[in-house]
Amino acid sequence: MELDELHLEPLSRARAQSLLEMAAEFRAEGDPRFDLLVDDIDAFFDLAERFALGRQLPADRVQQTQYVLLRGDEVLGSARLRHRLIPVLHQDGGNIGYEIRRSERGKGYGTTLLALMLNEARRSGLQRVLLTTARTNAASIRVIEKNGGVPDGTSVSPHTGEAMLRYWIDLYSTMRVTVSTLVPSGHPSIRRLRKRRLLRVSGRKLVLTRR
């Protein structure tokens, strides 16, 4: 299946079964990020709704919109768009977080997922976004840099104590991205940007331009 057959969809109960299968893969490798989904699916979606509305959140959390990356009906990964930054997110978290399930890694899906999330960030009105990643996470570093991430020093995660790398992506400065590495020119998200005159195609390059 080609990358242009992948698409984003807001997190919903309609994808519960495939989400549970993804969550099981994370749990099997000792990653607890989806344990609540496995243990109490209703609590998981209730929490997701609170985040979407920005209500009754802990002081170190902000409103966020959650998405899933789909290939047909199968969930390959998920992502979160945080609509503002607070001090803790400058250290670990940033505006966008994402993950690909273990069985689907190494296929370019992470790069595509982040590219699609940048489109959502543009649509939300953000001008630039911050991303953070552990300095030992070589795969995530490649994903961010392929999407135009500009290094901005380091931080220490207040959650894990890990050394983190910080990257900014300016969403509307002119930049070139390779079609074959990111999102193909025929992808629905790309067509929407071209229709809004936010993007043009030059050879095998996509050029994003500021209005």
Backbone as a chain_set.jsonl record, in Angstrom:
{"seq": "MELDELHLEPLSRARAQSLLEMAAEFRAEGDPRFDLLVDDIDAFFDLAERFALGRQLPADRVQQTQYVLLRGDEVLGSARLRHRLIPVLHQDGGNIGYEIRRSERGKGYGTTLLALMLNEARRSGLQRVLLTTARTNAASIRVIEKNGGVPDGTSVSPHTGEAMLRYWIDLYSTMRVTVSTLVPSGHPSIRRLRKRRLLRVSGRKLVLTRR", "coords": {"N": [[0.844, -1.189, 0.0], [0.534, 2.224, -0.845], [2.024, 5.3, 0.404], [0.293, 7.412, -0.001], [-2.158, 6.382, 0.539], [-2.557, 6.442, 3.179], [-4.114, 8.0, 5.987], [-5.191, 10.612, 8.244], [-7.289, 10.604, 11.137], [-9.598, 11.868, 13.493], [-9.299, 10.819, 16.894], [-11.42, 8.23, 17.956], [-14.104, 6.189, 19.303], [-14.858, 4.449, 17.357], [-12.669, 3.228, 16.301], [-11.817, 1.484, 18.199], [-11.166, -1.314, 18.477], [-8.911, -1.732, 16.792], [-7.226, 0.123, 17.96], [-6.869, -1.054, 20.469], [-5.4, -3.299, 19.725], [-3.037, -2.084, 18.845], [-2.284, -0.897, 21.274], [-1.728, -3.158, 22.784], [0.651, -4.003, 21.621], [2.417, -1.958, 22.401], [2.346, -2.33, 25.183], [3.468, -4.869, 25.341], [6.139, -4.371, 24.771], [6.914, -3.118, 27.02], [6.144, -0.478, 27.298], [4.191, 1.893, 28.818], [2.3, 3.705, 27.821], [-0.254, 3.35, 26.724], [-1.633, 1.927, 28.601], [-3.925, 2.601, 30.102], [-5.937, 2.522, 28.176], [-6.038, -0.218, 27.627], [-6.697, -1.244, 30.152], [-8.986, 0.126, 31.037], [-11.174, 1.039, 29.001], [-13.285, 2.856, 28.75], [-12.601, 4.884, 30.573], [-10.31, 5.775, 29.31], [-11.266, 6.967, 26.907], [-12.944, 8.878, 28.0], [-11.055, 10.522, 29.252], [-9.658, 11.377, 26.996], [-11.643, 12.934, 25.806], [-11.87, 15.01, 27.688], [-9.38, 16.206, 27.365], [-9.658, 17.077, 24.728], [-11.597, 19.036, 25.025], [-10.376, 20.656, 26.799], [-10.857, 20.674, 29.555], [-10.974, 20.29, 33.113], [-8.286, 19.508, 33.523], [-5.012, 18.404, 34.606], [-2.567, 20.637, 36.113], [-0.22, 20.594, 34.661], [-0.869, 19.988, 32.066], [-2.345, 20.558, 28.795], [-4.946, 21.68, 26.533], [-5.606, 19.411, 23.917], [-5.736, 17.911, 20.663], [-6.445, 14.731, 19.486], [-5.3, 12.222, 17.24], [-5.498, 9.466, 14.888], [-3.418, 7.468, 12.806], [-4.236, 5.958, 9.85], [-4.337, 2.991, 7.845], [-6.308, 1.99, 5.564], [-8.647, 0.434, 7.524], [-7.021, -0.008, 9.636], [-5.242, 0.911, 12.512], [-2.225, 2.518, 12.553], [-0.659, 4.181, 14.026], [-0.55, 6.943, 16.371], [-1.267, 10.388, 17.308], [-0.788, 13.637, 18.835], [-1.958, 16.949, 18.984], [-1.014, 19.754, 20.56], [-2.388, 22.744, 21.636], [-1.286, 24.979, 22.752], [1.67, 26.134, 24.495], [3.199, 25.379, 27.623], [5.475, 25.882, 30.413], [6.473, 23.221, 31.155], [6.069, 21.756, 28.819], [7.868, 22.88, 27.105], [10.131, 21.66, 27.866], [9.693, 18.9, 27.633], [7.686, 17.315, 25.405], [6.374, 19.401, 23.812], [4.549, 20.826, 21.001], [3.563, 18.783, 19.435], [3.076, 15.328, 19.651], [3.816, 11.922, 18.901], [3.481, 8.477, 17.792], [4.359, 5.293, 16.42], [3.101, 2.058, 15.949], [4.832, -0.904, 17.002], [5.023, -3.045, 15.121], [4.845, -1.784, 12.707], [6.925, -0.082, 12.272], [9.813, 1.525, 10.743], [9.034, 1.874, 8.13], [8.583, 4.327, 7.072], [6.306, 5.536, 7.998], [6.233, 7.122, 10.288], [7.41, 9.544, 9.497], [5.561, 10.402, 7.593], [3.289, 10.6, 9.222], [3.994, 12.729, 10.968], [4.262, 14.783, 9.066], [1.599, 15.017, 8.199], [0.447, 15.824, 10.581], [1.606, 18.334, 10.859], [0.243, 19.681, 8.889], [-2.282, 19.746, 10.116], [-1.647, 21.377, 12.266], [-1.15, 23.78, 10.94], [-3.704, 24.293, 9.963], [-4.992, 24.785, 12.335], [-4.119, 27.246, 13.003], [-1.635, 27.758, 14.101], [1.653, 29.158, 13.976], [4.238, 28.209, 14.231], [5.773, 25.212, 15.475], [6.818, 23.345, 18.336], [8.891, 20.551, 18.847], [9.944, 17.781, 20.775], [12.384, 15.307, 21.595], [13.858, 12.329, 22.911], [17.378, 12.309, 23.186], [18.538, 9.945, 22.55], [16.861, 8.712, 20.805], [17.057, 7.818, 17.845], [15.461, 7.272, 15.585], [13.206, 8.956, 15.872], [14.47, 11.434, 15.806], [15.346, 11.474, 13.13], [12.849, 11.534, 11.831], [11.818, 14.044, 12.632], [13.769, 15.803, 11.617], [13.602, 15.287, 8.872], [11.21, 16.471, 8.381], [11.779, 19.13, 8.485], [12.692, 20.137, 10.932], [14.341, 22.391, 13.082], [17.165, 22.481, 15.054], [17.155, 23.415, 18.535], [18.73, 23.52, 20.896], [18.947, 21.768, 24.095], [17.163, 19.941, 26.667], [16.007, 18.771, 29.878], [13.978, 16.085, 30.61], [11.239, 16.543, 32.722], [9.775, 14.418, 33.52], [11.038, 11.931, 33.083], [13.727, 12.352, 33.427], [15.454, 12.143, 31.322], [17.825, 13.23, 28.812], [16.863, 15.623, 26.472], [16.244, 16.562, 23.066], [15.445, 19.581, 21.404], [13.337, 20.911, 18.877], [12.317, 23.323, 16.481], [9.72, 23.946, 14.143], [8.986, 26.018, 11.583], [5.979, 26.808, 10.309], [5.109, 28.174, 8.069], [7.186, 29.417, 6.741], [9.042, 29.592, 3.71], [9.799, 26.46, 2.453], [11.323, 23.429, 1.271], [10.258, 20.2, 0.568], [10.842, 16.754, 0.029], [8.884, 14.938, -2.194], [8.811, 12.107, -2.31], [9.736, 11.394, 0.18], [8.127, 12.494, 2.123], [4.879, 13.455, 2.056], [3.03, 12.259, -0.647], [2.266, 14.103, -3.68], [-0.352, 13.778, -4.51], [-1.821, 13.285, -2.282], [-4.723, 13.67, -0.17], [-4.481, 15.676, 1.863], [-2.435, 17.27, 0.857], [-3.597, 18.132, -1.514], [-5.61, 19.758, -0.447], [-4.09, 21.849, 0.675], [-2.935, 22.904, -1.637], [-5.182, 23.835, -2.961], [-5.898, 25.923, -1.288], [-3.899, 27.615, -1.878], [-1.569, 27.529, -0.419], [0.514, 26.029, -1.034], [2.703, 24.924, -3.579], [3.71, 22.922, -6.396], [6.884, 22.065, -7.493], [8.651, 20.586, -9.817], [9.892, 17.695, -8.383], [9.418, 18.605, -5.905], [7.715, 19.934, -3.061], [6.536, 23.084, -2.304], [6.059, 25.126, 0.356], [4.422, 28.12, 1.082], [4.321, 31.338, 2.597], [1.349, 33.121, 3.239]], "CA": [[0.0, 0.0, 0.0], [1.318, 3.437, -0.98], [1.879, 6.259, 1.484], [-0.846, 8.307, -0.215], [-3.372, 5.725, 1.009], [-2.648, 6.671, 4.61], [-4.832, 9.228, 6.321], [-5.45, 10.922, 9.649], [-8.688, 10.661, 11.565], [-9.678, 12.166, 14.93], [-9.472, 9.677, 17.779], [-12.824, 7.937, 18.258], [-14.401, 4.816, 19.716], [-15.07, 3.622, 16.174], [-11.425, 2.503, 16.034], [-11.419, 0.902, 19.483], [-10.538, -2.632, 18.37], [-7.576, -1.582, 16.247], [-6.453, 0.822, 18.986], [-6.498, -2.039, 21.482], [-4.335, -4.132, 19.166], [-1.827, -1.271, 18.915], [-1.93, -0.744, 22.687], [-1.133, -4.418, 23.237], [2.044, -4.025, 21.152], [3.183, -1.082, 23.274], [2.475, -2.975, 26.497], [4.372, -6.013, 25.214], [7.533, -3.909, 24.793], [7.156, -2.447, 28.293], [5.787, 0.944, 27.204], [2.885, 1.979, 29.475], [1.529, 4.888, 27.406], [-1.643, 3.01, 26.413], [-2.153, 0.993, 29.604], [-5.291, 2.96, 30.485], [-6.822, 2.014, 27.121], [-6.179, -1.666, 27.803], [-7.277, -1.561, 31.455], [-10.305, 0.745, 31.23], [-11.361, 1.755, 27.741], [-14.183, 3.994, 28.95], [-11.821, 5.939, 31.217], [-9.392, 6.302, 28.295], [-11.97, 7.891, 26.003], [-13.397, 10.017, 28.813], [-9.898, 11.397, 29.409], [-9.4, 11.987, 25.684], [-12.642, 13.981, 25.601], [-11.499, 16.14, 28.533], [-8.265, 16.877, 26.699], [-10.169, 17.758, 23.532], [-12.353, 20.209, 25.457], [-9.531, 21.457, 27.676], [-11.558, 20.809, 30.83], [-10.583, 19.462, 34.258], [-6.969, 18.943, 33.246], [-3.965, 18.729, 35.583], [-1.896, 21.913, 35.858], [0.881, 20.422, 33.712], [-1.418, 19.512, 30.798], [-3.096, 21.574, 28.053], [-5.888, 21.159, 25.542], [-4.97, 18.772, 22.773], [-6.565, 17.132, 19.751], [-5.762, 13.461, 19.238], [-5.559, 11.634, 15.925], [-4.909, 8.164, 14.575], [-2.977, 7.272, 11.431], [-4.917, 4.76, 9.36], [-4.14, 2.356, 6.542], [-7.613, 1.342, 5.526], [-9.268, 0.507, 8.853], [-6.03, -0.403, 10.636], [-4.508, 1.988, 13.166], [-0.777, 2.318, 12.497], [-0.033, 5.031, 15.031], [-1.418, 8.011, 16.869], [-0.557, 11.653, 17.51], [-1.503, 14.658, 19.596], [-1.636, 18.344, 18.697], [-1.254, 20.613, 21.725], [-2.693, 24.029, 21.025], [-0.434, 26.016, 23.336], [2.787, 25.612, 25.262], [3.454, 25.817, 28.99], [6.889, 25.588, 30.681], [6.842, 21.809, 31.153], [6.078, 21.274, 27.438], [9.105, 23.352, 26.487], [11.177, 20.707, 28.246], [9.36, 17.555, 27.139], [6.311, 17.229, 24.892], [6.178, 20.309, 22.694], [3.199, 20.953, 20.446], [3.124, 17.562, 18.752], [3.627, 14.043, 20.057], [3.365, 10.881, 17.966], [4.078, 7.159, 17.93], [3.986, 4.258, 15.452], [3.132, 0.754, 16.602], [6.099, -1.596, 16.759], [4.981, -3.897, 13.93], [4.797, -0.974, 11.489], [8.046, 0.858, 12.243], [10.812, 1.335, 9.703], [8.396, 1.906, 6.809], [8.345, 5.712, 6.676], [5.015, 6.019, 8.475], [6.428, 8.197, 11.256], [7.66, 10.777, 8.748], [4.284, 10.808, 7.013], [2.396, 10.999, 10.308], [4.342, 14.074, 11.409], [3.92, 15.71, 7.98], [0.151, 15.236, 8.248], [0.165, 16.607, 11.79], [1.98, 19.721, 10.585], [-0.902, 20.25, 8.173], [-3.32, 20.039, 11.105], [-1.193, 22.538, 13.031], [-1.406, 24.961, 10.109], [-5.152, 24.526, 9.931], [-5.419, 25.284, 13.646], [-3.694, 28.627, 13.129], [-0.293, 27.894, 14.659], [2.671, 29.643, 13.052], [5.362, 27.303, 14.357], [5.537, 24.194, 16.496], [7.974, 22.787, 19.03], [8.921, 19.106, 19.051], [11.048, 17.305, 21.601], [12.611, 13.869, 21.536], [15.037, 11.877, 23.649], [18.55, 12.386, 22.304], [18.893, 8.579, 22.169], [15.841, 8.193, 19.9], [17.551, 8.151, 16.512], [14.376, 7.224, 14.607], [12.408, 10.165, 16.02], [15.294, 12.548, 15.332], [15.271, 11.463, 11.662], [11.507, 11.955, 11.443], [11.697, 15.488, 12.839], [14.658, 16.529, 10.71], [13.05, 15.156, 7.52], [10.078, 17.39, 8.29], [12.231, 20.51, 8.556], [12.977, 20.57, 12.288], [15.574, 23.16, 13.305], [17.584, 22.256, 16.449], [17.124, 24.564, 19.451], [19.297, 23.166, 22.187], [18.554, 20.568, 24.822], [16.458, 20.106, 27.932], [15.914, 17.535, 30.655], [12.575, 15.754, 30.836], [10.841, 16.524, 34.134], [9.058, 13.171, 33.779], [11.91, 10.759, 33.074], [15.116, 12.72, 33.677], [16.25, 11.946, 30.115], [18.26, 14.385, 28.03], [15.968, 15.8, 25.339], [16.563, 17.514, 22.006], [14.322, 20.452, 21.053], [13.315, 21.358, 17.483], [11.206, 24.167, 16.027], [9.357, 23.92, 12.721], [8.223, 27.189, 11.154], [4.991, 26.178, 9.433], [4.79, 28.943, 6.877], [8.336, 29.916, 5.996], [9.235, 28.8, 2.498], [10.696, 25.323, 2.614], [11.131, 22.4, 0.269], [10.251, 18.836, 1.097], [10.836, 15.787, -1.059], [7.603, 14.233, -2.285], [8.938, 10.68, -2.024], [10.05, 11.137, 1.593], [7.06, 12.953, 3.006], [3.537, 13.107, 1.624], [2.922, 12.38, -2.093], [1.544, 15.298, -4.109], [-1.764, 13.497, -4.703], [-2.483, 13.013, -1.008], [-5.804, 14.636, 0.096], [-4.02, 16.825, 2.643], [-1.667, 18.127, -0.046], [-4.548, 18.779, -2.427], [-6.285, 20.851, 0.267], [-3.166, 22.979, 0.796], [-2.778, 23.528, -2.952], [-6.414, 24.563, -3.251], [-5.861, 27.159, -0.487], [-2.73, 28.364, -2.349], [-0.52, 27.515, 0.597], [1.547, 25.112, -1.475], [2.806, 24.68, -5.006], [4.605, 21.824, -6.734], [7.957, 22.437, -8.409], [9.366, 19.341, -10.083], [9.574, 16.686, -7.375], [9.435, 19.273, -4.622], [6.558, 20.679, -2.605], [7.014, 24.338, -1.745], [5.095, 25.788, 1.214], [4.684, 29.543, 1.052], [3.554, 32.177, 3.514], [0.365, 33.955, 2.581]], "C": [[0.882, 1.242, 0.0], [1.051, 4.389, 0.175], [0.685, 7.167, 1.28], [-2.174, 7.659, 0.126], [-3.516, 5.815, 2.524], [-3.431, 7.956, 4.861], [-4.989, 9.367, 7.829], [-6.942, 10.94, 9.902], [-8.693, 11.024, 13.053], [-9.903, 10.887, 15.729], [-10.95, 9.47, 18.083], [-12.982, 6.477, 18.653], [-14.604, 3.891, 18.518], [-13.836, 2.786, 15.85], [-10.934, 1.751, 17.268], [-10.677, -0.419, 19.325], [-9.113, -2.53, 17.848], [-6.663, -0.833, 17.214], [-5.992, -0.148, 20.071], [-5.37, -2.948, 20.993], [-3.006, -3.372, 19.19], [-1.349, -1.148, 20.357], [-1.261, -2.003, 23.222], [0.326, -4.527, 22.81], [2.922, -3.138, 22.031], [3.389, -1.724, 24.649], [3.481, -4.125, 26.438], [5.837, -5.596, 25.229], [7.837, -3.083, 26.04], [6.868, -0.973, 28.303], [4.373, 1.122, 27.741], [1.948, 3.046, 28.922], [0.071, 4.587, 27.079], [-2.242, 2.032, 27.428], [-3.585, 1.318, 30.002], [-6.288, 2.454, 29.454], [-7.083, 0.528, 27.307], [-6.965, -1.983, 29.076], [-8.696, -1.04, 31.639], [-10.601, 1.633, 30.034], [-12.284, 2.966, 27.891], [-13.445, 5.172, 29.588], [-10.865, 6.581, 30.21], [-10.094, 7.319, 27.404], [-12.567, 9.078, 26.754], [-12.266, 11.02, 28.995], [-9.574, 12.108, 28.098], [-10.381, 13.118, 25.401], [-12.332, 15.217, 26.448], [-10.347, 16.928, 27.919], [-8.757, 17.67, 25.492], [-10.901, 19.043, 23.894], [-11.517, 21.153, 26.32], [-10.132, 21.668, 29.049], [-11.033, 19.832, 31.877], [-9.25, 18.753, 34.02], [-6.001, 19.267, 34.376], [-3.24, 20.012, 35.17], [-0.787, 21.794, 34.816], [0.414, 19.84, 32.378], [-2.211, 20.632, 30.136], [-4.061, 20.884, 27.09], [-5.134, 20.55, 24.373], [-5.998, 17.997, 21.956], [-5.789, 15.883, 19.387], [-6.235, 12.849, 17.928], [-5.003, 10.217, 15.867], [-4.506, 8.158, 13.106], [-3.522, 5.933, 10.964], [-4.386, 4.312, 8.01], [-5.372, 1.494, 6.355], [-8.29, 1.54, 6.869], [-8.286, 0.196, 9.974], [-5.305, 0.818, 11.195], [-3.017, 1.647, 13.168], [-0.046, 3.098, 13.59], [-1.011, 6.087, 15.485], [-0.581, 9.26, 17.131], [-1.453, 12.625, 18.249], [-1.021, 16.038, 19.175], [-2.021, 19.177, 19.909], [-1.318, 22.052, 21.247], [-1.949, 25.2, 21.637], [0.654, 25.347, 24.155], [2.805, 26.192, 26.664], [4.881, 25.376, 29.326], [7.273, 24.111, 30.606], [6.917, 21.25, 29.732], [7.278, 21.789, 26.665], [10.257, 22.403, 26.787], [10.944, 19.328, 27.65], [7.906, 17.556, 26.683], [6.09, 18.099, 23.68], [4.73, 20.399, 22.251], [2.66, 19.648, 19.879], [3.849, 16.357, 19.333], [3.071, 12.969, 19.131], [4.054, 9.566, 18.271], [3.531, 6.236, 16.838], [4.079, 2.911, 16.166], [4.338, -0.052, 16.131], [6.106, -2.376, 15.445], [5.009, -3.111, 12.628], [5.937, 0.043, 11.405], [9.029, 0.531, 11.116], [10.259, 1.364, 8.294], [8.101, 3.336, 6.333], [7.059, 6.301, 7.203], [5.163, 7.158, 9.491], [6.626, 9.537, 10.569], [6.359, 11.302, 8.148], [3.325, 11.293, 8.088], [2.723, 12.419, 10.768], [4.014, 15.101, 10.331], [2.431, 16.028, 7.984], [-0.236, 16.053, 9.468], [0.566, 18.068, 11.616], [0.883, 20.418, 9.789], [-2.026, 20.621, 9.139], [-2.937, 21.256, 11.945], [-1.414, 23.823, 12.248], [-2.89, 25.309, 10.116], [-5.66, 25.107, 11.239], [-4.985, 26.73, 13.878], [-2.328, 28.839, 13.747], [0.689, 28.356, 13.579], [3.932, 28.773, 13.079], [5.062, 26.331, 15.481], [6.871, 23.724, 17.067], [7.813, 21.274, 19.133], [10.115, 18.765, 19.916], [11.178, 15.8, 21.435], [13.841, 13.525, 22.36], [16.235, 11.855, 22.714], [19.037, 11.011, 21.893], [17.927, 7.988, 21.145], [16.181, 8.587, 18.463], [16.431, 8.185, 15.476], [13.533, 8.495, 14.663], [13.18, 11.4, 15.546], [15.237, 12.627, 13.809], [13.919, 11.963, 11.181], [11.37, 13.475, 11.533], [12.553, 16.253, 11.84], [14.184, 16.418, 9.264], [11.881, 16.113, 7.306], [10.481, 18.851, 8.518], [12.53, 21.02, 9.94], [14.331, 21.259, 12.413], [15.971, 23.004, 14.767], [17.572, 23.54, 17.275], [17.565, 24.121, 20.843], [18.716, 21.906, 22.806], [17.773, 20.944, 26.074], [16.527, 18.784, 28.676], [14.445, 17.275, 30.936], [12.256, 15.764, 32.323], [10.131, 15.227, 34.514], [10.011, 11.991, 33.949], [13.355, 11.071, 33.444], [16.018, 12.541, 32.473], [16.689, 13.277, 29.513], [17.417, 14.448, 26.757], [16.569, 16.773, 24.325], [15.299, 18.283, 21.654], [14.465, 20.893, 19.588], [12.106, 22.266, 17.26], [10.984, 23.93, 14.541], [8.479, 25.128, 12.44], [7.266, 26.724, 10.063], [4.766, 26.913, 8.122], [5.988, 29.583, 6.194], [8.525, 29.016, 4.782], [10.206, 27.673, 2.783], [10.355, 24.29, 1.579], [11.187, 21.029, 0.944], [10.146, 17.858, -0.054], [9.558, 14.972, -1.043], [7.746, 12.782, -1.855], [9.219, 10.395, -0.562], [8.947, 11.544, 2.525], [5.716, 12.504, 2.462], [3.431, 13.28, 0.12], [1.996, 13.519, -2.51], [0.054, 15.052, -4.308], [-2.524, 13.232, -3.419], [-3.554, 14.058, -0.74], [-5.364, 15.856, 0.884], [-3.233, 17.799, 1.784], [-2.593, 18.841, -1.011], [-5.273, 19.933, -1.751], [-5.386, 22.072, 0.388], [-2.978, 23.68, -0.54], [-4.012, 24.348, -3.316], [-6.452, 25.892, -2.509], [-4.661, 28.031, -0.847], [-1.66, 28.531, -1.27], [0.662, 26.671, 0.148], [1.526, 25.038, -2.99], [3.798, 23.555, -5.237], [5.603, 22.303, -7.761], [8.818, 21.211, -8.644], [8.927, 18.277, -9.111], [9.575, 17.283, -5.985], [8.084, 19.922, -4.343], [7.084, 21.939, -1.928], [5.887, 25.002, -0.972], [5.431, 27.26, 1.265], [3.773, 30.276, 2.01], [2.559, 32.994, 2.716], [0.736, 35.409, 2.7]], "O": [[1.858, 1.317, 0.746], [0.018, 4.315, 0.839], [0.107, 7.654, 2.252], [-3.218, 8.304, 0.02], [-4.491, 5.319, 3.087], [-3.41, 8.879, 4.047], [-4.929, 8.393, 8.579], [-7.745, 11.245, 9.02], [-7.855, 10.522, 13.802], [-10.613, 9.984, 15.286], [-11.655, 10.418, 18.427], [-12.119, 5.643, 18.379], [-14.528, 2.671, 18.661], [-13.945, 1.748, 15.197], [-9.752, 1.42, 17.361], [-9.654, -0.626, 19.977], [-8.205, -3.161, 18.388], [-5.467, -1.116, 17.286], [-4.855, -0.069, 20.536], [-4.488, -3.32, 21.767], [-1.968, -3.947, 19.516], [-0.157, -1.278, 20.634], [-0.33, -1.922, 24.024], [1.149, -5.076, 23.542], [4.044, -3.516, 22.371], [4.484, -1.665, 25.208], [4.253, -4.329, 27.375], [6.694, -6.372, 25.652], [8.877, -2.429, 26.122], [7.296, -0.269, 29.217], [3.435, 0.559, 27.178], [0.887, 3.275, 29.503], [-0.765, 5.487, 27.15], [-3.248, 1.382, 27.143], [-4.383, 0.406, 30.221], [-7.375, 2.003, 29.817], [-8.215, 0.067, 27.161], [-7.803, -2.885, 29.081], [-9.515, -1.671, 32.307], [-10.315, 2.83, 30.05], [-12.083, 3.986, 27.231], [-13.641, 6.321, 29.192], [-10.636, 7.789, 30.251], [-9.573, 8.41, 27.173], [-12.68, 10.169, 26.195], [-12.484, 12.229, 28.905], [-9.253, 13.297, 28.091], [-10.007, 14.14, 24.826], [-12.51, 16.345, 25.985], [-10.337, 18.158, 27.948], [-8.323, 18.799, 25.263], [-10.835, 20.027, 23.157], [-11.897, 22.302, 26.546], [-9.944, 22.725, 29.652], [-10.693, 18.692, 31.564], [-9.11, 17.558, 34.282], [-6.147, 20.296, 35.036], [-3.298, 20.418, 34.01], [-0.447, 22.778, 34.159], [1.214, 19.264, 31.64], [-2.692, 21.543, 30.809], [-3.994, 19.675, 26.87], [-4.143, 21.107, 23.9], [-6.991, 17.498, 22.484], [-4.616, 15.957, 19.021], [-7.405, 12.945, 17.559], [-4.163, 9.822, 16.675], [-5.171, 8.767, 12.267], [-3.3, 4.903, 11.601], [-4.035, 5.123, 7.153], [-5.471, 0.402, 6.916], [-8.488, 2.672, 7.309], [-8.676, 0.141, 11.14], [-4.814, 1.656, 10.439], [-2.602, 0.623, 13.711], [1.044, 2.719, 14.018], [-2.158, 6.124, 15.041], [0.648, 9.202, 17.172], [-2.674, 12.481, 18.295], [0.18, 16.267, 19.029], [-3.199, 19.296, 20.246], [-0.424, 22.527, 20.546], [-1.979, 26.304, 21.093], [0.579, 24.159, 24.469], [2.466, 27.358, 26.868], [5.451, 24.568, 28.593], [8.315, 23.785, 30.036], [7.734, 20.37, 29.459], [7.668, 21.187, 25.664], [11.24, 22.352, 26.047], [11.885, 18.665, 27.213], [6.999, 17.774, 27.487], [5.669, 17.611, 22.631], [3.809, 20.095, 23.008], [1.449, 19.431, 19.846], [5.07, 16.362, 19.489], [1.955, 13.106, 18.63], [5.092, 9.541, 18.932], [2.392, 6.382, 16.394], [5.031, 2.66, 16.904], [4.801, 0.105, 15.001], [7.109, -2.361, 14.731], [5.176, -3.695, 11.557], [5.912, 0.932, 10.554], [9.066, -0.59, 10.608], [10.929, 0.931, 7.356], [7.445, 3.527, 5.309], [6.737, 7.449, 6.896], [4.32, 8.054, 9.549], [6.077, 10.55, 11.002], [6.088, 12.502, 8.19], [2.622, 12.285, 7.892], [1.814, 13.232, 10.941], [3.533, 16.189, 10.65], [2.042, 17.18, 7.793], [-1.144, 16.881, 9.402], [-0.081, 18.952, 12.178], [0.622, 21.604, 9.989], [-2.647, 21.675, 9.004], [-3.792, 22.069, 12.296], [-1.816, 24.839, 12.815], [-3.272, 26.471, 10.256], [-6.648, 25.841, 11.252], [-5.427, 27.369, 14.833], [-1.896, 29.981, 13.906], [0.562, 27.984, 12.413], [4.609, 28.624, 12.062], [4.21, 26.588, 16.332], [7.897, 23.708, 16.387], [6.736, 20.776, 19.463], [11.172, 19.385, 19.804], [10.197, 15.107, 21.165], [14.757, 14.337, 22.49], [16.115, 11.425, 21.567], [19.861, 10.898, 20.985], [18.148, 6.877, 20.664], [15.655, 9.568, 17.936], [16.443, 9.031, 14.582], [13.183, 9.052, 13.623], [12.597, 12.306, 14.95], [15.096, 13.715, 13.25], [13.85, 12.735, 10.224], [10.861, 14.113, 10.611], [12.103, 17.251, 11.277], [14.348, 17.367, 8.497], [11.6, 16.514, 6.177], [9.622, 19.708, 8.72], [12.618, 22.233, 10.129], [15.34, 20.766, 11.909], [15.188, 23.359, 15.648], [17.929, 24.612, 16.785], [16.86, 24.324, 21.832], [18.082, 21.093, 22.134], [17.731, 22.105, 26.481], [17.047, 17.796, 28.157], [13.743, 18.149, 31.445], [12.915, 15.079, 33.105], [9.91, 14.965, 35.696], [9.829, 11.156, 34.835], [14.127, 10.16, 33.743], [17.225, 12.759, 32.573], [16.029, 14.303, 29.675], [17.272, 13.45, 26.051], [17.308, 17.688, 24.687], [14.21, 17.711, 21.61], [15.562, 21.205, 19.124], [11.018, 22.014, 17.778], [11.932, 23.739, 13.779], [7.38, 25.255, 12.978], [7.708, 26.289, 9.0], [4.277, 26.321, 7.159], [5.826, 30.233, 5.162], [8.21, 27.827, 4.822], [11.304, 27.899, 3.292], [9.239, 24.261, 1.06], [12.053, 20.755, 1.775], [9.427, 18.116, -1.019], [9.188, 14.389, -0.023], [6.904, 12.27, -1.117], [8.976, 9.283, -0.094], [8.833, 10.995, 3.621], [5.436, 11.307, 2.41], [3.719, 14.371, -0.371], [1.058, 13.862, -1.79], [-0.734, 15.997, -4.281], [-3.729, 12.983, -3.447], [-3.34, 15.232, -1.043], [-5.823, 16.964, 0.608], [-3.343, 19.013, 1.955], [-2.402, 20.023, -1.298], [-5.529, 20.963, -2.375], [-5.847, 23.202, 0.227], [-2.872, 24.906, -0.589], [-3.901, 25.422, -3.907], [-6.973, 26.879, -3.028], [-4.422, 29.058, -0.212], [-0.949, 29.535, -1.221], [1.68, 26.593, 0.835], [0.463, 25.084, -3.61], [4.63, 23.266, -4.377], [5.226, 22.879, -8.781], [9.619, 20.832, -7.789], [7.738, 17.975, -9.009], [9.715, 16.564, -4.995], [7.402, 20.395, -5.252], [7.972, 21.87, -1.078], [4.878, 25.399, -1.555], [6.589, 27.626, 1.467], [2.618, 29.9, 2.215], [2.882, 33.503, 1.643], [0.016, 36.273, 2.2]]}, "num_chains": 1, "name": "protein.A"}
